[in-house]
């Protein structure tokens, strides 16, 4: 059991480190989203994806260790949580404290990341709404008969040849 706890501590340290690296990357996306710099957004998203891939590998390792701990404790994997493992280590105060600190750090870092990601998501949604508004505005101005440009012969310049249609009526 001691070696499993050591492995768990190692994996949690690595996960915490990776999440800690991910937070400033997510924060750096905010001004890029605001400025609508798509090329920079693509670059930073690639860096973010590399970190996420590393986190995913560590998470798989962590889940395997938790499965093994559950087997040792005689519990089902779904029933065991980090808090249960921490409570079980009551006879090992050093490991218990270290695991508790890592758990709290990881939880805090993930909460921070979620806040930043929610802010970025909101900014992206606002940008998409603005794009949709602009598209609707452009379409409505192109379709409105308010542009009455008369020529010498008093013919309306807004006729069937200059009209833009959304749907093909010749079906």
N, CA, C and O of each residue as an XYZ file, in Angstrom:
684
protein
N       0.827     -1.195      0.000
C       0.000      0.000      0.000
C       0.876      1.267      0.000
O       0.532      2.263     -0.635
N       1.980      1.219      0.699
C       2.859      2.391      0.787
C       3.386      2.787     -0.589
O       3.463      3.975     -0.906
N       3.745      1.808     -1.401
C       4.263      2.134     -2.729
C       3.160      2.725     -3.617
O       3.430      3.588     -4.453
N       1.928      2.263     -3.436
C       0.814      2.836     -4.199
C       0.582      4.291     -3.813
O       0.304      5.131     -4.669
N       0.696      4.582     -2.531
C       0.513      5.960     -2.071
C       1.634      6.841     -2.619
O       1.395      7.980     -3.020
N       2.853      6.312     -2.635
C       3.974      7.071     -3.194
C       3.746      7.355     -4.680
O       4.006      8.460     -5.157
N       3.259      6.347     -5.401
C       2.963      6.538     -6.827
C       1.869      7.581     -7.002
O       1.944      8.432     -7.888
N       0.860      7.507     -6.154
C      -0.246      8.462     -6.230
C       0.257      9.887     -5.976
O      -0.132     10.819     -6.681
N       1.108     10.052     -4.985
C       1.681     11.361     -4.677
C       2.476     11.876     -5.877
O       2.357     13.046     -6.242
N       3.273     11.023     -6.482
C       4.082     11.420     -7.643
C       3.188     11.871     -8.799
O       3.439     12.904     -9.420
N       2.154     11.096     -9.080
C       1.247     11.436    -10.182
C       0.494     12.726     -9.876
O       0.329     13.568    -10.758
N       0.037     12.889     -8.643
C      -0.681     14.109     -8.277
C       0.226     15.337     -8.361
O      -0.223     16.415     -8.752
N       1.490     15.178     -7.998
C       2.440     16.294     -8.136
C       2.582     16.684     -9.601
O       2.576     17.868     -9.939
N       2.707     15.697    -10.460
C       2.847     15.960    -11.894
C       1.574     16.607    -12.449
O       1.649     17.562    -13.223
N       0.421     16.095    -12.060
C      -0.842     16.672    -12.525
C      -0.981     18.124    -12.060
O      -1.378     18.997    -12.832
N      -0.652     18.366    -10.801
C      -0.728     19.724    -10.261
C       0.206     20.653    -11.028
O      -0.165     21.784    -11.344
N       1.392     20.191    -11.324
C       2.355     20.983    -12.088
C       1.812     21.312    -13.479
O       1.921     22.448    -13.941
N       1.234     20.321    -14.136
C       0.703     20.536    -15.481
C      -0.482     21.498    -15.465
O      -0.575     22.386    -16.312
N      -1.383     21.323    -14.503
C      -2.514     22.240    -14.399
C      -2.041     23.651    -14.081
O      -2.597     24.626    -14.589
N      -1.019     23.761    -13.245
C      -0.462     25.065    -12.908
C       0.124     25.732    -14.154
O       0.020     26.949    -14.308
N       0.731     24.958    -15.032
C       1.257     25.495    -16.294
C       0.123     25.883    -17.241
O       0.273     26.794    -18.055
N      -1.003     25.196    -17.133
C      -2.129     25.428    -18.038
C      -2.871     26.730    -17.723
O      -3.404     27.370    -18.629
N      -2.909     27.122    -16.461
C      -3.646     28.330    -16.073
C      -3.141     29.581    -16.803
O      -3.957     30.295    -17.385
N      -1.829     29.879    -16.798
C      -1.394     31.088    -17.519
C      -1.614     30.997    -19.032
O      -1.793     32.019    -19.696
N      -1.601     29.801    -19.566
C      -1.879     29.642    -21.001
C      -3.329     30.042    -21.272
O      -3.614     30.767    -22.225
N      -4.239     29.562    -20.425
C      -5.650     29.924    -20.582
C      -5.860     31.419    -20.365
O      -6.656     32.048    -21.062
N      -5.139     31.985    -19.394
C      -5.248     33.427    -19.147
C      -4.706     34.232    -20.330
O      -5.223     35.307    -20.635
N      -3.692     33.731    -20.982
C      -3.120     34.423    -22.139
C      -4.092     34.429    -23.321
O      -3.992     35.282    -24.203
N      -5.021     33.490    -23.340
C      -5.996     33.434    -24.423
C      -6.988     34.591    -24.357
O      -7.516     35.020    -25.383
N      -7.240     35.090    -23.159
C      -8.269     36.119    -22.999
C      -8.013     37.354    -23.864
O      -8.891     37.729    -24.640
N      -6.842     38.005    -23.766
C      -6.637     39.184    -24.627
C      -6.587     38.828    -26.116
O      -6.932     39.649    -26.965
N      -6.166     37.629    -26.419
C      -6.121     37.192    -27.818
C      -7.533     37.063    -28.371
O      -7.801     37.437    -29.512
N      -8.434     36.530    -27.550
C      -9.834     36.407    -27.957
C     -10.435     37.795    -28.123
O     -11.151     38.056    -29.089
N     -10.144     38.682    -27.182
C     -10.689     40.041    -27.243
C     -10.218     40.758    -28.506
O     -11.002     41.450    -29.155
N      -8.945     40.597    -28.856
C      -8.381     41.264    -30.029
C      -8.718     40.532    -31.333
O      -8.449     41.033    -32.424
N      -9.311     39.338    -31.201
C      -9.709     38.534    -32.362
C      -8.509     38.167    -33.232
O      -8.584     38.241    -34.458
N      -7.419     37.777    -32.609
C      -6.205     37.376    -33.314
C      -6.222     35.854    -33.496
O      -5.720     35.105    -32.657
N      -6.801     35.428    -34.592
C      -7.040     34.008    -34.811
C      -5.761     33.184    -34.939
O      -5.703     32.048    -34.470
N      -4.747     33.750    -35.567
C      -3.490     33.005    -35.719
C      -2.827     32.775    -34.365
O      -2.318     31.687    -34.094
N      -2.834     33.801    -33.518
C      -2.272     33.666    -32.166
C      -3.097     32.693    -31.339
O      -2.555     31.915    -30.554
N      -4.413     32.744    -31.522
C      -5.300     31.831    -30.798
C      -5.013     30.383    -31.181
O      -5.038     29.489    -30.335
N      -4.743     30.165    -32.457
C      -4.417     28.813    -32.916
C      -3.107     28.327    -32.292
O      -3.004     27.175    -31.872
N      -2.115     29.204    -32.234
C      -0.823     28.834    -31.647
C      -0.965     28.484    -30.168
O      -0.441     27.470    -29.705
N      -1.669     29.324    -29.444
C      -1.806     29.098    -28.006
C      -2.681     27.882    -27.723
O      -2.498     27.208    -26.709
N      -3.614     27.604    -28.598
C      -4.457     26.423    -28.449
C      -3.642     25.150    -28.644
O      -3.910     24.139    -27.996
N      -2.656     25.190    -29.522
C      -1.766     24.036    -29.711
C      -0.957     23.771    -28.448
O      -0.801     22.618    -28.045
N      -0.439     24.826    -27.818
C       0.305     24.675    -26.569
C      -0.616     24.100    -25.491
O      -0.235     23.206    -24.735
N      -1.821     24.628    -25.443
C      -2.809     24.162    -24.473
C      -3.123     22.679    -24.689
O      -3.229     21.916    -23.728
N      -3.271     22.279    -25.945
C      -3.597     20.885    -26.256
C      -2.476     19.949    -25.843
O      -2.741     18.849    -25.358
N      -1.238     20.361    -26.024
C      -0.101     19.535    -25.600
C      -0.130     19.303    -24.089
O       0.113     18.189    -23.624
N      -0.426     20.352    -23.331
C      -0.533     20.209    -21.878
C      -1.705     19.308    -21.496
O      -1.592     18.486    -20.587
N      -2.817     19.465    -22.183
C      -3.996     18.631    -21.910
C      -3.694     17.160    -22.199
O      -4.132     16.280    -21.459
N      -2.958     16.895    -23.257
C      -2.567     15.511    -23.572
C      -1.712     14.912    -22.452
O      -1.895     13.754    -22.076
N      -0.785     15.702    -21.929
C       0.053     15.236    -20.817
C      -0.785     15.007    -19.564
O      -0.568     14.038    -18.836
N      -1.738     15.893    -19.314
C      -2.639     15.738    -18.161
C      -3.457     14.463    -18.302
O      -3.661     13.737    -17.329
N      -3.918     14.199    -19.499
C      -4.717     12.993    -19.749
C      -3.908     11.730    -19.444
O      -4.433     10.777    -18.868
N      -2.646     11.727    -19.829
C      -1.780     10.571    -19.526
C      -1.631     10.398    -18.018
O      -1.718      9.279    -17.511
N      -1.410     11.488    -17.304
C      -1.264     11.419    -15.859
C      -2.578     10.987    -15.196
O      -2.571     10.255    -14.207
N      -3.673     11.436    -15.737
C      -4.973     11.070    -15.191
C      -5.228      9.573    -15.346
O      -5.792      8.948    -14.447
N      -4.827      8.997    -16.459
C      -4.958      7.543    -16.648
C      -4.109      6.796    -15.621
O      -4.545      5.793    -15.056
N      -2.907      7.289    -15.387
C      -2.048      6.675    -14.372
C      -2.699      6.769    -12.989
O      -2.713      5.802    -12.227
N      -3.236      7.949    -12.684
C      -3.871      8.155    -11.385
C      -5.058      7.211    -11.186
O      -5.231      6.634    -10.113
N      -5.864      7.063    -12.223
C      -7.017      6.168    -12.128
C      -6.587      4.715    -11.905
O      -7.224      3.984    -11.147
N      -5.516      4.305    -12.563
C      -5.008      2.937    -12.377
C      -4.523      2.745    -10.943
O      -4.777      1.703    -10.338
N      -3.839      3.724    -10.403
C      -3.356      3.639     -9.015
C      -4.538      3.572     -8.051
O      -4.522      2.793     -7.098
N      -5.561      4.389     -8.298
C      -6.756      4.373     -7.436
C      -7.450      3.016     -7.528
O      -7.951      2.515     -6.521
N      -7.487      2.416     -8.714
C      -8.062      1.058     -8.856
C      -7.292      0.073     -7.981
O      -7.884     -0.745     -7.277
N      -5.978      0.162     -8.034
C      -5.152     -0.748     -7.240
C      -5.345     -0.505     -5.745
O      -5.390     -1.459     -4.968
N      -5.456      0.734     -5.339
C      -5.707      1.050     -3.924
C      -7.070      0.505     -3.502
O      -7.216     -0.024     -2.400
N      -8.058      0.634     -4.371
C      -9.397      0.110     -4.069
C      -9.349     -1.397     -3.864
O     -10.014     -1.931     -2.977
N      -8.564     -2.077     -4.682
C      -8.426     -3.532     -4.540
C      -7.795     -3.861     -3.195
O      -8.264     -4.759     -2.495
N      -6.731     -3.142     -2.823
C      -6.049     -3.382     -1.547
C      -7.000     -3.127     -0.376
O      -6.976     -3.858      0.614
N      -7.831     -2.100     -0.487
C      -8.757     -1.754      0.592
C     -10.035     -2.593      0.561
O     -10.853     -2.526      1.479
N     -10.197     -3.373     -0.489
C     -11.385     -4.227     -0.607
C     -12.648     -3.449     -0.924
O     -13.741     -3.842     -0.517
N     -12.506     -2.354     -1.645
C     -13.654     -1.529     -2.029
C     -13.767     -1.480     -3.540
O     -12.820     -1.778     -4.267
N     -14.948     -1.098     -3.991
C     -15.144     -0.909     -5.421
C     -14.526      0.425     -5.825
O     -14.521      1.386     -5.055
N     -14.018      0.461     -7.021
C     -13.337      1.662     -7.520
C     -14.250      2.885     -7.466
O     -13.807      3.979     -7.118
N     -15.509      2.700     -7.805
C     -16.449      3.818     -7.827
C     -16.723      4.356     -6.425
O     -17.151      5.500     -6.270
N     -16.478      3.539     -5.412
C     -16.764      3.947     -4.043
C     -15.616      4.723     -3.396
O     -15.822      5.384     -2.378
N     -14.438      4.656     -3.955
C     -13.274      5.267     -3.312
C     -12.966      6.626     -3.930
O     -12.894      6.773     -5.150
N     -12.791      7.594     -3.073
C     -12.456      8.956     -3.480
C     -11.134      9.344     -2.825
O     -10.625      8.632     -1.959
N     -10.588     10.478     -3.247
C      -9.334     10.956     -2.667
C      -9.462     11.141     -1.160
O      -8.541     10.820     -0.409
N     -10.595     11.655     -0.726
C     -10.819     11.872      0.709
C     -10.756     10.556      1.473
O     -10.249     10.511      2.594
N     -11.271      9.478      0.869
C     -11.229      8.158      1.520
C      -9.794      7.689      1.700
O      -9.437      7.153      2.749
N      -8.978      7.892      0.684
C      -7.576      7.476      0.763
C      -6.858      8.300      1.827
O      -6.062      7.769      2.602
N      -7.142      9.597      1.859
C      -6.524     10.473      2.869
C      -6.926     10.036      4.272
O      -6.088      9.984      5.172
N      -8.200      9.723      4.460
C      -8.674      9.268      5.777
C      -8.050      7.920      6.157
O      -7.757      7.681      7.329
N      -7.854      7.064      5.197
C      -7.266      5.755      5.462
C      -5.829      5.881      5.971
O      -5.359      5.022      6.716
N      -5.146      6.920      5.582
C      -3.740      7.112      5.942
C      -3.561      7.764      7.321
O      -2.536      8.396      7.575
N      -4.528      7.617      8.190
C      -4.464      8.219      9.523
C      -3.237      7.741     10.311
O      -2.712      8.481     11.143
N      -2.785      6.525     10.058
C      -1.602      5.984     10.746
C      -0.302      6.449     10.102
O       0.779      6.225     10.645
N      -0.408      7.088      8.959
C       0.753      7.617      8.233
C       0.575      9.130      8.093
O       0.230      9.606      7.012
N       0.800      9.885      9.151
C       0.491     11.326      9.114
C       1.283     12.108      8.061
O       0.761     13.062      7.483
N       2.518     11.722      7.810
C       3.318     12.436      6.815
C       2.703     12.289      5.424
O       2.506     13.278      4.718
N       2.400     11.052      5.037
C       1.798     10.792      3.725
C       0.397     11.392      3.649
O      -0.017     11.919      2.616
N      -0.326     11.299      4.779
C      -1.680     11.836      4.810
C      -1.662     13.348      4.558
O      -2.451     13.869      3.770
N      -0.748     14.038      5.244
C      -0.648     15.490      5.093
C      -0.228     15.865      3.675
O      -0.791     16.784      3.079
N       0.753     15.157      3.139
C       1.228     15.438      1.787
C       0.122     15.240      0.757
O      -0.056     16.052     -0.151
N      -0.615     14.147      0.916
C      -1.713     13.858     -0.003
C      -2.819     14.908      0.131
O      -3.412     15.314     -0.869
N      -3.096     15.344      1.343
C      -4.123     16.363      1.577
C      -3.719     17.682      0.928
O      -4.544     18.341      0.295
N      -2.469     18.064      1.080
C      -1.964     19.309      0.482
C      -2.058     19.245     -1.040
O      -2.516     20.191     -1.680
N      -1.622     18.125     -1.613
C      -1.696     17.970     -3.075
C      -3.140     18.019     -3.567
O      -3.443     18.648     -4.582
N      -4.016     17.354     -2.841
C      -5.434     17.342     -3.191
C      -5.992     18.766     -3.201
O      -6.695     19.158     -4.133
N      -5.675     19.531     -2.165
C      -6.170     20.900     -2.061
C      -5.575     21.803     -3.144
O      -6.284     22.624     -3.726
N      -4.282     21.653     -3.412
C      -3.631     22.452     -4.462
C      -4.252     22.165     -5.830
O      -4.556     23.079     -6.596
N      -4.430     20.885     -6.115
C      -4.998     20.487     -7.400
C      -6.427     21.011     -7.538
O      -6.809     21.518     -8.592
N      -7.196     20.889     -6.488
C      -8.580     21.369     -6.506
C      -8.622     22.880     -6.742
O      -9.419     23.362     -7.547
N      -7.767     23.623     -6.042
C      -7.715     25.073     -6.193
C      -7.291     25.457     -7.622
O      -7.884     26.353     -8.222
N      -6.291     24.795     -8.154
C      -5.789     25.102     -9.500
C      -6.855     24.809    -10.553
O      -7.035     25.583    -11.493
N      -7.549     23.705    -10.394
C      -8.606     23.353    -11.358
C      -9.751     24.359    -11.285
O     -10.318     24.722    -12.316
N     -10.095     24.812    -10.090
C     -11.142     25.831     -9.961
C     -10.734     27.122    -10.663
O     -11.548     27.748    -11.343
N      -9.478     27.517    -10.498
C      -8.970     28.722    -11.164
C      -9.044     28.567    -12.690
O      -9.453     29.483    -13.402
N      -8.643     27.398    -13.164
C      -8.683     27.116    -14.599
C     -10.119     27.157    -15.122
O     -10.372     27.671    -16.212
N     -11.045     26.621    -14.352
C     -12.448     26.643    -14.754
C     -12.971     28.075    -14.856
O     -13.730     28.392    -15.773
N     -12.575     28.938    -13.927
C     -12.990     30.343    -13.966
C     -12.475     31.019    -15.238
O     -13.221     31.712    -15.930
N     -11.209     30.810    -15.531
C     -10.612     31.424    -16.724
C     -11.279     30.881    -17.988
O     -11.597     31.645    -18.899
N     -11.491     29.575    -18.045
C     -12.123     28.972    -19.222
C     -13.560     29.456    -19.393
O     -14.012     29.675    -20.516
N     -14.280     29.624    -18.281
C     -15.651     30.145    -18.376
C     -15.654     31.579    -18.896
O     -16.522     31.951    -19.685
N     -14.684     32.386    -18.455
C     -14.579     33.760    -18.945
C     -14.280     33.754    -20.448
O     -14.888     34.509    -21.206
N     -13.346     32.904    -20.873
C     -13.009     32.816    -22.299
C     -14.199     32.326    -23.117
O     -14.450     32.811    -24.220
N     -14.918     31.372    -22.571
C     -16.109     30.856    -23.253
C     -17.135     31.967    -23.440
O     -17.746     32.088    -24.501
N     -17.317     32.770    -22.407
C     -18.256     33.882    -22.482
C     -17.835     34.886    -23.558
O     -18.668     35.374    -24.321
N     -16.545     35.187    -23.610
C     -16.036     36.114    -24.621
C     -16.236     35.570    -26.035
O     -16.600     36.311    -26.948
N     -15.999     34.289    -26.203
C     -16.192     33.663    -27.525
C     -17.664     33.693    -27.905
O     -18.001     33.979    -29.054
N     -18.545     33.400    -26.952
C     -19.986     33.442    -27.237
C     -20.428     34.853    -27.614
O     -21.240     35.026    -28.524
N     -19.897     35.869    -26.918
C     -20.225     37.251    -27.260
C     -19.737     37.589    -28.668
O     -20.427     38.271    -29.426
N     -18.556     37.110    -29.004
C     -18.017     37.349    -30.337
C     -18.887     36.683    -31.404
O     -19.161     37.271    -32.450
N     -19.310     35.472    -31.132
C     -20.182     34.772    -32.087
C     -21.532     35.468    -32.237
O     -22.078     35.546    -33.337
N     -22.063     35.972    -31.130
C     -23.326     36.713    -31.198
C     -23.170     37.969    -32.038
O     -24.061     38.321    -32.811
N     -22.038     38.643    -31.886
C     -21.777     39.854    -32.666
C     -21.653     39.522    -34.149
O     -22.168     40.249    -34.999
N     -20.979     38.440    -34.453
C     -20.849     38.014    -35.853
C     -22.222     37.695    -36.427
O     -22.538     38.091    -37.549
N     -23.034     36.980    -35.660
C     -24.379     36.633    -36.124
C     -25.216     37.900    -36.334
O     -25.928     38.023    -37.331
N     -25.123     38.840    -35.387
C     -25.838     40.105    -35.532
C     -25.413     40.822    -36.814
O     -26.259     41.287    -37.577
N     -24.112     40.908    -37.045
C     -23.600     41.576    -38.249
C     -24.068     40.879    -39.521
O     -24.436     41.532    -40.497
N     -24.051     39.554    -39.502
C     -24.513     38.804    -40.678
C     -25.997     39.080    -40.941
O     -26.399     39.303    -42.083
N     -26.796     39.065    -39.889
C     -28.229     39.352    -40.053
C     -28.452     40.780    -40.540
O     -29.316     41.027    -41.382
N     -27.679     41.710    -40.016
C     -27.801     43.111    -40.432
C     -27.459     43.262    -41.907
O     -28.185     43.921    -42.650
N     -26.369     42.661    -42.327
C     -25.948     42.738    -43.728
C     -27.006     42.124    -44.638
O     -27.340     42.687    -45.680
N     -27.536     40.961    -44.238
C     -28.558     40.310    -45.053
C     -29.822     41.160    -45.136
O     -30.440     41.258    -46.196
N     -30.204     41.772    -44.022
C     -31.430     42.575    -44.036
C     -31.264     43.841    -44.874
O     -32.207     44.268    -45.539
N     -30.084     44.438    -44.850
C     -29.883     45.646    -45.666
C     -29.808     45.306    -47.146
O     -30.207     46.112    -47.987
N     -29.317     44.155    -47.466
C     -29.236     43.755    -48.879
C     -30.609     43.417    -49.420
O     -30.853     43.563    -50.618
N     -31.499     42.974    -48.573
C     -32.819     42.533    -49.024
C     -33.868     43.645    -48.928
O     -34.938     43.522    -49.523
N     -33.591     44.713    -48.205
C     -34.602     45.762    -48.027
C     -34.712     46.627    -49.276
O     -33.709     46.925    -49.924
N     -35.942     47.031    -49.611
C     -36.145     47.864    -50.802
C     -35.890     49.346    -50.530
O     -36.327     50.189    -51.313
N     -35.221     49.675    -49.483
C     -34.980     51.077    -49.122
C     -33.981     51.788    -50.006
O     -33.847     53.008    -49.910
N     -33.293     51.092    -50.842
C     -32.299     51.712    -51.720
C     -32.939     52.035    -53.062
O     -32.781     51.297    -54.034
N     -33.646     53.122    -53.101
C     -34.316     53.519    -54.344
C     -33.402     54.434    -55.142
O     -33.373     55.647    -54.933
N     -32.685     53.854    -56.027
C     -31.801     54.623    -56.903
C     -32.453     54.695    -58.275
O     -32.572     53.697    -58.985
N     -32.862     55.884    -58.619
C     -33.517     56.057    -59.909
C     -32.512     56.516    -60.953
O     -31.594     57.287    -60.674
N     -32.720     56.013    -62.164
C     -31.890     56.423    -63.295
C     -32.629     57.494    -64.084
O     -33.713     57.916    -63.679
N     -32.064     57.942    -65.202
C     -32.706     58.970    -66.035
C     -34.098     58.555    -66.480
O     -35.002     59.387    -66.558
N     -34.271     57.310    -66.763
C     -35.556     56.838    -67.261
C     -36.534     56.537    -66.142
O     -37.567     55.916    -66.393
N     -36.249     56.952    -64.919
C     -37.103     56.736    -63.755
C     -37.330     55.256    -63.473
O     -38.394     54.863    -62.994
N     -36.339     54.452    -63.767
C     -36.434     53.028    -63.477
C     -35.771     52.782    -62.135
O     -34.667     53.264    -61.880
N     -36.426     52.053    -61.304
C     -35.888     51.736    -59.974
C     -34.688     50.817    -60.135
O     -34.780     49.787    -60.803
N     -33.572     51.179    -59.533
C     -32.350     50.378    -59.595
C     -32.465     49.092    -58.790
O     -31.616     48.207    -58.892
N     -33.504     48.996    -58.002
C     -33.706     47.800    -57.173
C     -34.697     46.916    -57.903
O     -35.896     46.969    -57.632
N     -34.223     46.132    -58.796
C     -35.079     45.268    -59.581
C     -34.651     43.835    -59.460
O     -33.767     43.509    -58.667
N     -35.264     42.979    -60.233
C     -34.950     41.556    -60.134
C     -33.498     41.226    -60.453
O     -32.972     40.221    -59.974
N     -32.850     42.056    -61.250
C     -31.467     41.742    -61.597
C     -30.500     42.078    -60.465
O     -29.453     41.444    -60.332
N     -30.851     43.084    -59.640
C     -29.926     43.471    -58.576
C     -30.326     42.909    -57.211
O     -29.608     43.086    -56.227
N     -31.450     42.246    -57.158
C     -31.944     41.739    -55.871
C     -31.206     40.469    -55.475
O     -30.981     39.587    -56.303
N     -30.833     40.383    -54.204
C     -30.190     39.197    -53.663
C     -31.242     38.385    -52.921
O     -31.944     38.915    -52.060
N     -31.353     37.131    -53.244
C     -32.359     36.286    -52.604
C     -31.717     35.220    -51.751
O     -30.672     34.667    -52.094
N     -32.358     34.943    -50.636
C     -31.875     33.921    -49.730
C     -32.231     32.525    -50.213
O     -31.474     31.577    -50.007
N     -33.402     32.400    -50.864
C     -33.870     31.092    -51.299
C     -34.117     31.098    -52.796
O     -34.488     32.119    -53.376
N     -33.911     29.974    -53.397
C     -34.154     29.831    -54.830
C     -35.605     29.463    -55.025
O     -36.027     28.379    -54.623
N     -36.380     30.345    -55.636
C     -37.810     30.111    -55.829
C     -38.094     29.212    -57.025
O     -39.257     28.878    -57.251
N     -37.113     28.808    -57.788
C     -37.307     28.032    -59.010
C     -37.157     26.537    -58.770
O     -36.594     25.830    -59.606
N     -37.643     26.057    -57.660
C     -37.470     24.622    -57.369
C     -38.535     23.781    -57.972
O     -38.521     22.560    -57.813
